[in-house]
Amino acid sequence: MPTKLVVDCSTGAVEEIELTAEEIAQREADAEAAAKAKADEEAAAAAKQAEKEAIAAKLGLTAEELVKLLG
């Protein structure tokens, strides 16, 4: 079962405690949310790049040439 470390800074005591079912569920939900956010971010970046390439193509330039011109 997953565990967490609890540190008492005033005494320096360190205790390893098993996670509760609720904590495990929260970790899983957080991991799913982070994965979705990352996928959304990557999709937005890909869409932005595709838009740049489409504009460059209309102008008869490569995306790199367009970046250099606007740079």
Short mmCIF file of the C-alpha atoms (twelve columns), coordinates in Angstrom:
data_MODEL
# 
_entry.id   MODEL 
# 
loop_
_atom_site.group_PDB 
_atom_site.id 
_atom_site.type_symbol 
_atom_site.label_atom_id 
_atom_site.label_alt_id 
_atom_site.label_comp_id 
_atom_site.label_asym_id 
_atom_site.label_seq_id 
_atom_site.Cartn_x 
_atom_site.Cartn_y 
_atom_site.Cartn_z 
_atom_site.pdbx_PDB_model_num 
ATOM 1  C CA . MET A 1  0.000  0.000  0.000   1 
ATOM 2  C CA . PRO A 2  1.309  3.520  -0.768  1 
ATOM 3  C CA . THR A 3  2.701  5.531  2.107   1 
ATOM 4  C CA . LYS A 4  3.468  9.118  3.001   1 
ATOM 5  C CA . LEU A 5  6.160  10.630 5.199   1 
ATOM 6  C CA . VAL A 6  5.086  12.875 8.047   1 
ATOM 7  C CA . VAL A 7  7.888  15.041 9.419   1 
ATOM 8  C CA . ASP A 8  7.597  16.959 12.683  1 
ATOM 9  C CA . CYS A 9  9.969  19.854 12.084  1 
ATOM 10 C CA . SER A 10 10.060 20.832 15.755  1 
ATOM 11 C CA . THR A 11 11.331 17.417 16.877  1 
ATOM 12 C CA . GLY A 12 12.790 16.053 13.662  1 
ATOM 13 C CA . ALA A 13 10.681 12.916 14.037  1 
ATOM 14 C CA . VAL A 14 9.872  11.166 10.747  1 
ATOM 15 C CA . GLU A 15 6.961  8.780  10.485  1 
ATOM 16 C CA . GLU A 16 5.898  6.666  7.505   1 
ATOM 17 C CA . ILE A 17 2.119  6.269  7.356   1 
ATOM 18 C CA . GLU A 18 -0.038 4.256  4.959   1 
ATOM 19 C CA . LEU A 19 -2.379 6.331  2.822   1 
ATOM 20 C CA . THR A 20 -6.107 6.075  3.360   1 
ATOM 21 C CA . ALA A 21 -8.439 5.003  0.567   1 
ATOM 22 C CA . GLU A 22 -9.512 8.642  0.180   1 
ATOM 23 C CA . GLU A 23 -5.907 9.826  -0.148  1 
ATOM 24 C CA . ILE A 24 -5.183 7.161  -2.748  1 
ATOM 25 C CA . ALA A 25 -8.301 8.153  -4.706  1 
ATOM 26 C CA . GLN A 26 -7.259 11.819 -4.523  1 
ATOM 27 C CA . ARG A 27 -3.763 11.002 -5.786  1 
ATOM 28 C CA . GLU A 28 -5.246 9.094  -8.720  1 
ATOM 29 C CA . ALA A 29 -7.662 11.936 -9.510  1 
ATOM 30 C CA . ASP A 30 -4.809 14.456 -9.330  1 
ATOM 31 C CA . ALA A 31 -2.665 12.317 -11.642 1 
ATOM 32 C CA . GLU A 32 -5.517 12.053 -14.167 1 
ATOM 33 C CA . ALA A 33 -6.117 15.814 -14.019 1 
ATOM 34 C CA . ALA A 34 -2.411 16.505 -14.540 1 
ATOM 35 C CA . ALA A 35 -2.287 14.124 -17.506 1 
ATOM 36 C CA . LYS A 36 -5.355 15.777 -19.060 1 
ATOM 37 C CA . ALA A 37 -3.894 19.254 -18.520 1 
ATOM 38 C CA . LYS A 38 -0.634 18.172 -20.161 1 
ATOM 39 C CA . ALA A 39 -2.480 16.646 -23.119 1 
ATOM 40 C CA . ASP A 40 -4.576 19.817 -23.509 1 
ATOM 41 C CA . GLU A 41 -1.424 21.950 -23.395 1 
ATOM 42 C CA . GLU A 42 0.288  19.806 -26.015 1 
ATOM 43 C CA . ALA A 43 -2.800 19.916 -28.244 1 
ATOM 44 C CA . ALA A 44 -2.942 23.714 -27.971 1 
ATOM 45 C CA . ALA A 45 0.747  23.979 -28.856 1 
ATOM 46 C CA . ALA A 46 0.256  21.683 -31.854 1 
ATOM 47 C CA . ALA A 47 -2.725 23.726 -33.030 1 
ATOM 48 C CA . LYS A 48 -0.731 26.941 -32.703 1 
ATOM 49 C CA . GLN A 49 2.151  25.442 -34.685 1 
ATOM 50 C CA . ALA A 50 -0.243 24.229 -37.383 1 
ATOM 51 C CA . GLU A 51 -1.733 27.712 -37.604 1 
ATOM 52 C CA . LYS A 52 1.733  29.240 -38.018 1 
ATOM 53 C CA . GLU A 53 2.580  26.731 -40.730 1 
ATOM 54 C CA . ALA A 54 -0.698 27.458 -42.549 1 
ATOM 55 C CA . ILE A 55 0.014  31.198 -42.524 1 
ATOM 56 C CA . ALA A 56 3.565  30.599 -43.695 1 
ATOM 57 C CA . ALA A 57 2.312  28.380 -46.522 1 
ATOM 58 C CA . LYS A 58 -0.101 31.102 -47.672 1 
ATOM 59 C CA . LEU A 59 2.858  33.471 -47.853 1 
ATOM 60 C CA . GLY A 60 5.034  30.903 -49.613 1 
ATOM 61 C CA . LEU A 61 7.420  30.639 -46.665 1 
ATOM 62 C CA . THR A 62 8.462  27.900 -44.306 1 
ATOM 63 C CA . ALA A 63 7.519  28.261 -40.652 1 
ATOM 64 C CA . GLU A 64 11.185 28.847 -39.823 1 
ATOM 65 C CA . GLU A 65 11.449 31.668 -42.378 1 
ATOM 66 C CA . LEU A 66 8.318  33.290 -40.970 1 
ATOM 67 C CA . VAL A 67 9.740  33.115 -37.430 1 
ATOM 68 C CA . LYS A 68 12.962 34.750 -38.626 1 
ATOM 69 C CA . LEU A 69 11.027 37.552 -40.308 1 
ATOM 70 C CA . LEU A 70 8.877  38.212 -37.258 1 
ATOM 71 C CA . GLY A 71 11.646 37.363 -34.799 1 
# 
